[in-house]
């Protein structure tokens, strides 16, 4: 056989050799496509970009153990798609493996606890029970849930969410005009392997899983409750509050056995004072829901719970707060999903209708400020302002109703990484500053004015780091 007909695709120091090899593979294919009068432009990546991908690919998968590579069919598909220039298809193979792997990790972890958190993110997930139902959770919400559980950290969440975004907007999953470069695609592979394929649960995730199962299966000795509560209080705020809401949901279930009820109430009364107001109001709002629906048994159970933990002042006699909580959670879920620019309006409209004329209820102020301001600032994507244009007027009318307390909550949100996640992009950065500028005229509180001015003047595209500044920390001591 003539040596010039032998195709050898291996990593080489000389990029021209790699490019030459790729041309040998793709030229006949390209000619065939052209022969049939089919388009080439904006479909296949250039040989230069393919060469960059293959020059960096081996480094990108370096952390993946050999025994796992031998089973990684998705990487074979990724390589072949990349070799012929179908970068969007390659990215789709990568994302499918990421979400498949993470779902398998959750099945191995604890589906019941996972779904208890999922229900808190979006009430539409309440009916989901088994591993097959995982497909009905949006990819962004799925990442948010496993972040809150502790399977991935904040950095991993943002990295994987970026792959999800590109998969939706620059891959074969949906029509698009975005370009993927070889270097970018290679880095996405590295992130996917590092943050998903090789991810391991953190200590808090293991602790919560063990405790949650023990609460349901064993009668916990009375002497152990103080020790358990001390360990729970050491967890981060999100994990602790998610856990508290999860066991409260079990407490309200009519099928829950007596010893489980005792386990839950003994732990809950010891950690209640460490929970945030959002959680307390969320729990208290259930009283009004069960009351309106005529569910006397669960209404009385909520009342007993609140009475035992010392939380009767958080009890809500109406169902409006619970309805608003559900709508705000659904709006947040839609905002972070594909086609959010077309789906936010109906939720925003219903939220505005439910807010009483007397003002925003105390129970939902923090959640409302965060959700409405996140949606108003937008995600920086798309060709316009990065927001649902139909919903903007509604967001502005709700923001117009902000009092000093709501403005305070907005300032406090800059220490929330989920709130500031998009502020490295120009559109959300500009919009949140414009919002703060408008609110300057709505308050006479000097501390709040200082806080708003601090946000407005902070270095461009760096608001995610505002909470590290000494000026911000000094302000928190005054307004918190």
C-alpha positions as CSV (number, residue, x, y, z in Angstrom):
1,X,0.0,0.0,0.0
2,X,1.3,3.5,-0.9
3,X,2.3,5.3,2.3
4,X,0.5,8.5,1.2
5,X,-2.8,6.8,1.4
6,X,-2.4,5.9,5.1
7,X,-4.3,8.1,7.4
8,X,-2.8,8.5,10.9
9,X,-4.7,10.6,13.4
10,X,-2.6,11.0,16.6
11,X,-1.6,13.9,18.7
12,X,1.5,15.6,17.1
13,X,3.6,18.5,18.1
14,X,3.4,19.8,14.5
15,X,-0.1,21.2,14.0
16,X,0.3,21.2,10.2
17,X,0.5,17.4,10.4
18,X,-2.7,17.2,12.3
19,X,-4.4,19.6,9.9
20,X,-3.2,17.6,6.9
21,X,-4.6,14.3,8.3
22,X,-7.9,15.9,9.0
23,X,-8.1,17.2,5.4
24,X,-7.6,13.6,4.2
25,X,-10.6,12.6,6.2
26,X,-12.9,15.5,5.4
27,X,-12.2,16.5,1.8
28,X,-14.0,13.5,0.2
29,X,-16.9,14.0,2.6
30,X,-17.1,17.7,1.8
31,X,-16.9,17.0,-1.9
32,X,-19.8,14.5,-1.6
33,X,-21.9,17.1,0.2
34,X,-21.2,19.7,-2.4
35,X,-21.9,17.2,-5.2
36,X,-25.4,16.9,-3.8
37,X,-25.9,20.7,-3.7
38,X,-26.0,20.8,0.1
39,X,-24.6,23.7,2.2
40,X,-21.2,23.6,3.8
41,X,-20.8,27.1,5.2
42,X,-21.8,27.5,8.9
43,X,-22.3,23.8,9.1
44,X,-18.7,22.3,9.4
45,X,-15.9,23.7,11.5
46,X,-12.7,24.8,9.6
47,X,-9.7,22.5,9.5
48,X,-7.8,25.1,11.6
49,X,-10.4,24.8,14.4
50,X,-10.5,21.1,14.1
51,X,-6.7,21.0,14.4
52,X,-6.9,23.1,17.6
53,X,-9.4,20.6,19.1
54,X,-7.2,17.6,18.4
55,X,-4.0,19.2,19.5
56,X,-5.6,19.9,23.0
57,X,-7.9,16.9,23.3
58,X,-5.5,14.5,25.0
59,X,-4.7,17.1,27.6
60,X,-8.4,17.7,28.2
61,X,-9.1,14.1,29.1
62,X,-5.9,13.6,31.0
63,X,-7.7,13.3,34.3
64,X,-10.0,10.6,33.2
65,X,-8.7,7.1,34.3
66,X,-8.0,4.5,31.6
67,X,-10.6,2.2,32.9
68,X,-13.3,4.9,32.5
69,X,-12.0,5.9,29.0
70,X,-12.5,2.3,27.8
71,X,-16.3,2.7,28.6
72,X,-16.6,6.3,27.4
73,X,-18.5,5.8,24.1
74,X,-19.5,9.5,24.2
75,X,-15.9,10.5,23.8
76,X,-15.6,8.3,20.7
77,X,-18.7,10.0,19.3
78,X,-17.3,13.4,20.3
79,X,-14.0,12.7,18.5
80,X,-15.6,11.5,15.3
81,X,-18.1,14.4,15.2
82,X,-15.2,16.8,15.9
83,X,-13.0,15.2,13.2
84,X,-15.6,15.9,10.5
85,X,-16.3,19.4,11.8
86,X,-19.6,18.9,13.5
87,X,-18.7,20.7,16.7
88,X,-22.3,21.3,17.6
89,X,-23.0,17.5,17.5
90,X,-19.9,16.8,19.5
91,X,-21.1,19.2,22.2
92,X,-24.4,17.5,22.3
93,X,-22.7,14.1,22.9
94,X,-20.8,15.6,25.8
95,X,-23.8,17.2,27.5
96,X,-25.9,14.0,27.1
97,X,-23.1,12.1,29.0
98,X,-22.8,14.8,31.7
99,X,-26.5,14.8,32.5
100,X,-26.7,11.0,32.3
101,X,-23.8,10.6,34.7
102,X,-25.1,13.1,37.2
103,X,-28.5,11.4,37.2
104,X,-26.9,8.1,37.9
105,X,-25.0,9.6,40.8
106,X,-28.3,10.9,42.3
107,X,-30.0,7.5,41.9
108,X,-27.0,6.0,43.8
109,X,-27.3,8.8,46.4
110,X,-30.9,9.2,47.6
111,X,-33.8,9.9,45.2
112,X,-36.3,10.6,48.0
113,X,-34.2,13.4,49.4
114,X,-33.4,14.7,46.0
115,X,-37.0,15.0,45.1
116,X,-37.8,16.7,48.4
117,X,-35.4,19.4,47.4
118,X,-36.7,19.4,43.8
119,X,-40.2,20.2,45.1
120,X,-38.9,23.2,46.9
121,X,-37.3,24.5,43.7
122,X,-40.5,24.0,41.7
123,X,-43.8,22.6,42.9
124,X,-44.4,21.0,39.5
125,X,-41.8,18.4,40.5
126,X,-43.9,17.2,43.4
127,X,-45.3,14.1,41.6
128,X,-41.9,12.8,40.5
129,X,-40.8,9.7,42.3
130,X,-38.4,7.3,40.5
131,X,-35.3,7.4,38.4
132,X,-37.2,7.6,35.1
133,X,-38.9,10.8,36.3
134,X,-35.5,12.6,36.4
135,X,-35.9,13.4,32.7
136,X,-38.8,15.8,33.5
137,X,-36.6,18.1,35.6
138,X,-35.1,20.9,33.5
139,X,-31.3,20.8,33.2
140,X,-30.7,24.1,34.9
141,X,-33.0,23.1,37.8
142,X,-31.3,19.7,38.0
143,X,-27.9,21.4,38.4
144,X,-29.3,23.8,41.0
145,X,-30.7,20.9,43.0
146,X,-27.5,18.9,43.0
147,X,-25.6,22.1,44.0
148,X,-27.9,22.6,46.9
149,X,-27.5,18.9,47.9
150,X,-23.7,19.1,47.7
151,X,-22.9,16.9,44.7
152,X,-21.3,19.9,43.0
153,X,-20.0,23.2,44.3
154,X,-20.6,26.7,43.0
155,X,-17.7,26.6,40.6
156,X,-18.8,23.3,39.2
157,X,-22.4,24.6,38.9
158,X,-21.4,27.6,36.9
159,X,-19.1,25.6,34.6
160,X,-21.7,22.9,33.9
161,X,-24.5,25.5,33.5
162,X,-22.3,27.2,30.9
163,X,-22.0,23.9,29.0
164,X,-25.8,23.6,29.2
165,X,-26.2,27.1,27.8
166,X,-23.9,26.4,24.9
167,X,-25.6,23.1,24.3
168,X,-28.9,25.0,24.0
169,X,-27.5,27.9,22.0
170,X,-24.5,26.7,20.0
171,X,-25.1,23.0,19.6
172,X,-27.1,20.6,17.4
173,X,-29.8,20.5,20.1
174,X,-31.4,23.6,18.8
175,X,-31.2,25.9,15.7
176,X,-28.4,28.4,16.2
177,X,-25.8,30.7,14.5
178,X,-23.2,30.6,17.3
179,X,-19.8,29.3,16.6
180,X,-17.7,26.9,18.8
181,X,-14.0,27.0,18.5
182,X,-11.7,24.0,18.8
183,X,-10.0,25.4,22.0
184,X,-13.4,26.2,23.6
185,X,-14.8,22.7,22.8
186,X,-11.7,21.1,24.3
187,X,-12.0,23.1,27.5
188,X,-15.7,22.1,27.8
189,X,-14.7,18.5,27.7
190,X,-12.2,19.1,30.5
191,X,-14.8,20.9,32.6
192,X,-17.4,18.1,32.0
193,X,-15.0,15.4,33.1
194,X,-13.7,17.4,36.1
195,X,-17.0,18.6,37.4
196,X,-19.5,15.9,36.4
197,X,-17.9,12.6,35.4
198,X,-15.4,12.6,38.3
199,X,-17.5,14.5,40.8
200,X,-17.9,13.2,44.3
201,X,-20.3,14.1,47.1
202,X,-19.0,16.4,49.8
203,X,-19.1,15.7,53.5
204,X,-22.4,17.6,54.1
205,X,-24.1,15.6,51.4
206,X,-23.0,12.3,53.1
207,X,-24.1,13.6,56.5
208,X,-27.5,14.7,55.3
209,X,-28.2,11.4,53.4
210,X,-27.3,9.4,56.5
211,X,-29.3,11.5,58.9
212,X,-32.4,11.7,56.6
213,X,-32.5,7.9,56.2
214,X,-32.0,7.4,60.0
215,X,-34.8,9.7,60.8
216,X,-37.2,7.7,58.6
217,X,-36.0,4.2,59.8
218,X,-34.9,4.5,63.4
219,X,-36.3,5.8,66.7
220,X,-33.5,8.2,67.6
221,X,-32.6,8.1,71.4
222,X,-33.5,11.3,73.2
223,X,-29.9,11.9,74.3
224,X,-28.8,12.1,70.6
225,X,-30.9,15.0,69.5
226,X,-28.7,17.7,70.9
227,X,-25.6,16.3,69.3
228,X,-27.4,15.9,65.9
229,X,-28.7,19.5,66.1
230,X,-25.2,20.8,66.9
231,X,-23.8,19.1,63.8
232,X,-26.7,20.4,61.6
233,X,-26.1,23.9,62.7
234,X,-22.5,23.7,61.4
235,X,-23.8,23.1,57.8
236,X,-24.0,26.0,55.4
237,X,-27.2,28.0,55.4
238,X,-28.7,26.6,52.1
239,X,-28.1,23.0,53.2
240,X,-29.5,23.5,56.6
241,X,-32.7,25.2,55.4
242,X,-33.3,22.7,52.6
243,X,-33.0,19.9,55.1
244,X,-35.4,21.6,57.5
245,X,-38.0,22.1,54.7
246,X,-37.6,18.5,53.6
247,X,-38.2,16.9,57.0
248,X,-41.1,19.3,57.5
249,X,-42.7,17.9,54.3
250,X,-42.3,14.4,55.8
251,X,-43.9,15.6,59.0
252,X,-47.0,16.8,57.2
253,X,-47.5,13.4,55.4
254,X,-50.4,11.5,56.9
255,X,-48.5,8.2,56.3
256,X,-45.6,9.2,58.4
257,X,-45.2,6.9,61.5
258,X,-45.2,8.2,65.1
259,X,-41.6,7.7,65.9
260,X,-40.6,9.6,62.7
261,X,-42.8,12.5,63.7
262,X,-41.0,12.6,67.0
263,X,-37.6,12.4,65.4
264,X,-38.5,15.4,63.1
265,X,-40.1,17.5,65.8
266,X,-37.2,17.0,68.3
267,X,-34.6,18.0,65.7
268,X,-36.7,20.9,64.3
269,X,-37.3,22.6,67.6
270,X,-33.5,22.6,68.2
271,X,-32.6,24.1,64.8
272,X,-35.5,26.4,64.3
273,X,-33.8,29.6,65.5
274,X,-31.0,28.9,63.0
275,X,-33.3,28.8,60.0
276,X,-33.7,31.9,57.8
277,X,-37.0,33.8,57.6
278,X,-37.7,32.5,54.1
279,X,-37.9,28.9,55.4
280,X,-39.9,29.9,58.4
281,X,-42.5,31.8,56.4
282,X,-42.5,29.0,53.8
283,X,-43.4,26.5,56.5
284,X,-45.9,28.8,58.2
285,X,-47.7,29.5,54.8
286,X,-48.7,25.8,54.6
287,X,-51.2,26.4,57.4
288,X,-53.2,28.7,55.2
289,X,-53.0,26.3,52.2
290,X,-54.3,23.4,54.1
291,X,-57.0,25.6,55.8
292,X,-58.3,26.9,52.5
293,X,-58.3,23.4,51.0
294,X,-60.2,21.9,54.0
295,X,-57.3,19.6,54.9
296,X,-58.0,19.7,58.6
297,X,-55.5,17.0,59.6
298,X,-52.5,18.5,57.9
299,X,-53.6,22.0,59.0
300,X,-53.6,20.9,62.6
301,X,-50.2,19.1,62.1
302,X,-48.7,22.4,60.9
303,X,-50.1,24.2,63.8
304,X,-48.7,21.7,66.3
305,X,-45.3,21.9,64.5
306,X,-45.2,25.7,64.7
307,X,-46.4,25.7,68.3
308,X,-43.7,23.2,69.3
309,X,-40.8,24.9,67.6
310,X,-41.9,28.4,68.7
311,X,-42.9,29.6,65.2
312,X,-46.6,30.5,65.6
313,X,-45.8,34.1,64.5
314,X,-44.9,32.8,61.1
315,X,-48.3,31.1,60.6
316,X,-50.2,32.5,57.6
317,X,-54.0,32.1,57.8
318,X,-54.5,32.7,54.0
319,X,-53.2,30.8,51.0
320,X,-52.0,33.8,49.1
321,X,-48.4,33.7,50.4
322,X,-48.1,30.0,49.5
323,X,-49.5,30.7,46.0
324,X,-47.0,33.6,45.6
325,X,-44.1,31.4,46.8
326,X,-45.1,28.7,44.2
327,X,-45.4,31.3,41.4
328,X,-42.1,32.9,42.3
329,X,-40.3,29.6,42.3
330,X,-41.8,28.7,38.9
331,X,-40.8,32.1,37.5
332,X,-37.3,31.5,38.7
333,X,-37.3,28.0,37.1
334,X,-38.6,29.3,33.8
335,X,-36.1,32.2,33.8
336,X,-33.2,29.8,33.9
337,X,-34.7,27.5,31.3
338,X,-34.5,27.5,27.5
339,X,-37.0,30.0,25.8
340,X,-37.3,32.0,29.0
341,X,-37.7,35.1,26.9
342,X,-41.1,33.8,25.9
343,X,-42.3,32.1,29.1
344,X,-41.8,34.5,32.0
345,X,-44.6,36.9,31.2
346,X,-47.5,34.6,32.3
347,X,-45.9,34.0,35.7
348,X,-45.0,37.7,36.2
349,X,-48.6,38.7,35.3
350,X,-50.1,36.3,37.9
351,X,-47.6,37.4,40.6
352,X,-48.5,41.0,40.1
353,X,-52.2,40.2,40.4
354,X,-51.8,38.4,43.7
355,X,-49.7,41.0,45.5
356,X,-52.1,42.8,47.8
357,X,-52.8,46.5,47.4
358,X,-51.6,46.9,51.0
359,X,-48.1,45.9,50.0
360,X,-45.8,43.0,49.5
361,X,-46.4,40.4,52.3
362,X,-43.5,40.1,54.8
363,X,-43.4,36.4,54.2
364,X,-42.3,36.7,50.6
365,X,-40.3,39.9,50.5
366,X,-36.9,38.3,50.2
367,X,-37.9,35.7,47.7
368,X,-39.8,38.3,45.6
369,X,-37.0,40.8,45.6
370,X,-34.5,38.2,44.5
371,X,-36.6,36.6,41.8
372,X,-38.0,39.8,40.3
373,X,-34.6,41.5,40.3
374,X,-32.9,38.5,38.8
375,X,-35.5,38.4,36.0
376,X,-35.3,42.2,35.5
377,X,-31.5,42.2,35.2
378,X,-31.7,39.3,32.7
379,X,-29.3,36.6,31.7
380,X,-27.4,38.7,29.1
381,X,-28.3,36.3,26.3
382,X,-30.1,36.9,23.1
383,X,-30.1,39.9,20.7
384,X,-32.1,42.4,22.7
385,X,-31.8,43.2,26.4
386,X,-31.4,39.6,27.6
387,X,-34.9,39.7,29.3
388,X,-38.5,38.7,28.5
389,X,-39.5,42.0,26.8
390,X,-43.2,41.3,27.5
391,X,-42.6,40.9,31.3
392,X,-40.3,43.9,31.8
393,X,-43.1,46.4,32.4
394,X,-44.5,44.1,35.1
395,X,-41.2,43.8,36.8
396,X,-40.8,47.6,36.8
397,X,-44.3,48.1,38.3
398,X,-43.5,45.6,41.1
399,X,-40.1,47.2,41.7
400,X,-41.8,50.6,41.9
401,X,-43.6,49.2,45.0
402,X,-40.3,48.5,46.8
403,X,-40.1,50.1,50.2
404,X,-36.9,50.6,52.3
405,X,-37.1,47.0,53.4
406,X,-37.1,45.6,49.8
407,X,-34.2,47.9,48.9
408,X,-32.3,46.6,51.9
409,X,-32.9,43.0,50.7
410,X,-31.7,43.9,47.2
411,X,-28.4,45.3,48.6
412,X,-28.0,42.2,50.8
413,X,-28.4,40.0,47.7
414,X,-24.9,40.9,46.4
415,X,-23.5,38.3,48.9
416,X,-25.7,35.6,47.2
417,X,-23.7,33.9,44.4
418,X,-26.8,32.8,42.6
419,X,-28.1,36.3,42.4
420,X,-24.8,37.7,41.0
421,X,-24.0,34.8,38.6
422,X,-24.8,36.8,35.4
423,X,-23.2,40.1,36.4
424,X,-20.0,39.4,34.6
425,X,-22.0,40.1,31.4
426,X,-22.5,43.6,30.1
427,X,-26.3,43.6,29.9
428,X,-27.2,42.3,33.4
429,X,-24.4,44.4,34.8
430,X,-25.8,47.6,33.2
431,X,-29.4,46.7,34.0
432,X,-28.9,46.1,37.7
433,X,-27.0,49.4,38.1
434,X,-29.9,51.2,36.3
435,X,-32.3,49.5,38.7
436,X,-30.2,50.8,41.7
437,X,-30.2,54.3,40.2
438,X,-34.0,54.3,40.0
439,X,-34.2,53.2,43.6
440,X,-32.0,56.0,44.8
441,X,-34.9,58.4,44.4
442,X,-37.3,56.1,46.3
443,X,-35.5,56.1,49.7
444,X,-34.5,58.7,52.2
445,X,-32.5,56.3,54.2
446,X,-28.8,57.4,54.0
447,X,-27.4,53.9,54.6
448,X,-29.4,52.5,51.8
449,X,-28.4,55.4,49.5
450,X,-24.8,54.6,50.3
451,X,-25.4,50.9,49.5
452,X,-27.1,51.7,46.2
453,X,-24.3,54.2,45.2
454,X,-21.7,51.6,46.1
455,X,-23.3,49.1,43.6
456,X,-23.7,51.8,40.9
457,X,-20.0,52.9,41.2
458,X,-18.4,49.5,41.6
459,X,-16.0,48.4,38.8
460,X,-17.8,47.3,35.7
461,X,-18.5,43.5,35.2
462,X,-17.1,42.8,38.7
463,X,-20.3,43.0,40.9
464,X,-20.0,39.3,41.8
465,X,-17.0,40.4,44.0
466,X,-18.7,43.3,45.6
467,X,-19.3,41.3,48.8
468,X,-15.6,41.0,49.3
469,X,-15.1,44.7,49.6
470,X,-14.6,46.3,53.0
471,X,-17.1,49.1,52.2
472,X,-19.8,46.5,51.5
473,X,-19.0,44.6,54.7
474,X,-19.2,47.8,56.7
475,X,-22.5,48.6,55.2
476,X,-23.9,45.2,56.1
477,X,-23.1,45.7,59.7
478,X,-25.3,48.8,59.6
479,X,-28.3,47.6,57.6
480,X,-28.5,43.9,58.4
